[in-house]
Amino acid sequence: MKHCSECGAKVTLQQVGGDEKLRFVCVSCGITHYQNPTILVATYVCAGTEILWIKRGIAPAQGRWAMPGGFMENDETPEEASSRELFEETGIAVAADEMILVSVSSILHMAQTHLVFRCHLDAPVETSATEEAPESAWFDDATLPWGDIAFPSIEPQIRQMYRWLTSGRYGIRVGVVGESGTHYKNYPLAD
């Protein structure tokens, strides 16, 4: 950050009010600019033991398979963001209250928090091609082109989701991706 978003003056890094981290502070108006993680949402759209995958039409990982998803907006809940992104990328309308949380990940090196949901349809449905997702397909664990997934670091999460689909017993995965590697813990849902 070079300039204040309030007045346009220069900012400098300094400690503020006992905070241990350095923060950008405007040299003119004195506003402290805190930098917080961005929130991304994604959705496993499930039908039986199949999951809907989109072929990414934009960077990063253009041309590779991923779940529908994107950035959360200021005026929406995570479930609403997941529902909106799903509709924008595939034309599939699933109400926000049908989104069920399955994963929370802190991606430290990217200053991001990823919230992943699942929703269930009675059967696979047709999708609409979009700029962000020009192609989509339904894959089970055996037919997913594993070597062509957009973000290989989430393969363990994907495999867990397929196991949950097969068993019908779900949980929530909570984890951290940082300098020391990737660490996840599964929390089974109570009956």
TAWORA-V547181 format. One line per field, one symbol per residue. phi: phi as a letter, one per 40 degrees, with the letter a starting at -180 (. if undefined). Layout:
# TAWORA-V547181
phi = ???
This chain:
# TAWORA-V547181
phi = .bbcccbgccbbcacbfgccccbcbccccgccbcbbccbbbabccbagbbbcbbcccbccgdgbcacciiccccbacdcccccccdcccbgccbcdcccbcbabbcbccbfbbbbbbbabbcadbcbbcbccacaaacbcdcbccdcbccbdccddcccccccccccgbbabcbabbacchbbbbcbcccc
